[in-house]
Amino acid sequence: ARVSLNDLIAEINPSLPDAERETLALFISASMEGQAIFAGYEKPWRERMPWLMELARRSFVTLVRDLRPGDLPALD
């Protein structure tokens, strides 16, 4: 999933360096997986999954579009 996300992020924001783009793909993938814990199959919040998906889509697209090279802190 991260490979597809990485490609999509590159299309939306080609100015991001590889490491930042890969980290963003990892963050989005982990966030999506985390939703399943609370709202996945037979979970108490499953009826809200359409709302959660829409919130995630809007948030992730905005994040990918607005993140600029160097916005993430430097790694030691």
Sequence and secondary structure as in RCSB ss.txt:
>XXXX:A:sequence
ARVSLNDLIAEINPSLPDAERETLALFISASMEGQAIFAGYEKPWRERMPWLMELARRSFVTLVRDLRPGDLPAL
D
>XXXX:A:secstr
 HHHHHHHHHHH TTS HHHHHHHHHHHHHHHHHHHHHHSTT TTGGGHHHHHHHHHHHHHHHHHH  TT S   
 
